[in-house]
Amino acid sequence: MTKARLLRLSVVLVSIFMILLIIVYWDNVGTAHFYLHTSFSRPRSPGITAGEDWEALPDVDEFLAKLLSSSLRQNNSIPRKTEQLLVQGSNKPVVSNLEENVRGYDWSTHKDRNSLDQEKLQVERQRTLREFCANSSFTFPTKERSFDDIPNYELNHLIVDDRHGIIYCYVPKVACTNWKRVMIVLSESLLDQGVPYRNPLDIPREHVHNTSTHLTFNKFWRRYGKFSRHLMKIKLKKYTKFLFVRDPFVRLISAFRSKFELENEEFYRRFAIPMLKLYSNHTNLPTSVSEAFGAGLKVSFSDFIQYLLDPRTEKMTPFNEHWRQVYRLCHPCQIDYDFIGKLETLDEDAAYLLQLLKVDRLLRFPPSYRNRTASSWEDNWFAKIPLAWRQQLYKLYEADFVLFGYPKPENLLKD
């Protein structure tokens, strides 16, 4: 009897030891550091409790949660000297990218703006999202699936910072470059001459969009194998989750401006050449974007809209992330977001979020671009787009309009 008990005890100890080995030693995959702690004190909007709808976690989840909560708590506190360094750094960015040169930065303080009641805004945005996610009469693709049904490759937009207990779902064309910079600074996942970056704008754009820089949910499979979903659920329950959204039609205009009005070799070859052939009847197109621009061969906004509405597009390859719907990038009906920011109120939302995350003393959110695509441009951009196309386009992006509280653009959808 004693031998049997010893055997069972040995099996349990060996199992625990193996789990520890898996978690600790698999962490050398990728470049971001995974700290084994979750002692981050999460902010909450009044009446909002993230993860309250999650079912009770299985035994292995509870074990991992306790393990994460009890280990290396000292990593959560940043020394005062480091904290002081983080608020220092250059006040102006070194702009080397064409797109950022074209846009410029808005360094005004916006002190004249009316203060927003951020708490009420967050309650309203989350209430709208939850109501429509629960409304059975409002349907869209993938709405009814569970988090476990989401394929791994669809989780690559969820960036994790284990140092502060934050998960950010990035949406291209919604200030994602600068939010990625903020996540790099917070997670200390990128070094400059052996020292982590302190000022977000010091991080070169090419490093910001390097996928090896960020720990995303889809990388969990390489790190933690069969424990991946367990750890994802724990982090989704314990960490503060946020995303930023934008008027869907304005986001499309912004994507078109940056990818097809500026010389972009990758987008010219992957998207512009097929569009020009299919919708503008061009043949023998130049192989380089500079030659095409020199010859006056550019994709029109009409070509772009036709491409989005063409049923062949999705059959060939899923929408590029720059115009893919937010509900497909961030899964808002499967993930209970604690904070929903909007580009239309970026400065106020960003400042409030950094305060809630208790990192506002560590960094400032980079300033807005001066000539950011504005909602008032919609009428001009869509003026030459046929009414039937506009109506089809709205149906394609309707879920993003409704879930995030953007009014239906009636002026574009009627004669």
Steps between C-alpha positions, in 0.01 A plus 500: 500500500786734591676424173184579303465836673864581437455408136197728464684782675798453270277517192343825622839657577644395166197642319532834678872506427439431131244781477749738659767389254265553206406849611852613590706345223259546211517870567816538292291483181452846346638832618245630752548411868226310677500579871331250726280734694155648485509733798397796284213684663251544221291813453131458445226721369217534754286189506726317257677179597707348223472129465184478709337284234781244491409161635698356791848407386605135491748367756802550274393860437467563873843351560660715230316809623633447855846434363496819293365704789759385753821520295743788454270771634796734528509535121177695515658798676729723295782668695461874552817575300366308200165672534669838478689393189181396328349847508815649353610488139458708190191716473488483122512190279771425250282454193657291226198320358328642191152454642589683822672778303184549295273505803709696748432512872257710696687622807222727629391431857125505423440684828205673343310174453205434723578239763315177441334292766710197428335270748156557347644461151651163586179375663301603193743350248518169685124490550442550127748228411356248744140569404559434132720198568210355703231607251399190306329707230827669408725253321831504319761233410683337795276670759373180661826313534681468831852615581622140469366491144724787388791359295847574627593709195214739577651589839811673367362849570486444878824643643585405858703694757552273798698761693191715552220254427376656177357355178462728199319405182646715226290622208699637204418861409389570857820642653634145525861599421519723806310258724745229396781737595340546842474122545868458406605758759282343772606142430866596448503257208736701280846630589697795367871439559415261779248729672119478465338786310349763732340742255246345259590735214864396516404155370550478119187418306656191341559353846149581616342277236754221532291208627791359702483809722160416649366210703163421343244233583577298188858455628374322811489174307875501452560595860252297700363227274185342640490752786455790255122534524510462878749786530309713251182469707684584821652811345171603344342476844776672697652753260362834381393468137458797268460593135453816296248528217401750233211585269519205256463705180757756611738216587462371142584844361805517726614153388462599136695825551797339672526183291408619149558877486853465635764286331484163670678221317338213688144626462557592137608148409254312722190712451536793258607295198203257528261793558627693200468190281157395625323834536687744275584261214871578507752254356879487494526693825840611633657266753595777743279754672728791414468424128124466533464831684729665246269380223192622687377146572336504840215305654188715530275500806234349274736213413560443870128486583439256213777282636340494847158411358626242251401151632821361347713705739427303816511171311855569391629632834346654816480879515830667579513618862487867391143460376389186685202561727576564867269218611724260304821644642408535868199268559306744723212257562741230623739724696369722779692825443550728800567814299376608157679803360412692185725684261251786493581564869853359493680759713247492783452122487872427492576727795217345703605145414863557602374633834280194550793274418711698751775555247439870427814591698707270280414641159280726293293383208651640177317796344245478222576554133409846372320393182335185627218383275185673625138384509400814311683364194254212451261685270776605262667159491177311437347756261597300190426158651163363375224487760462121468871454577477723808205297628687173444806644672294598802368145531858373484604722792165528679612299803783746569262795474246345735723334760705811559220753491568676170188648340384361169618742226151565365622783275716250309239227480211694348454695176 
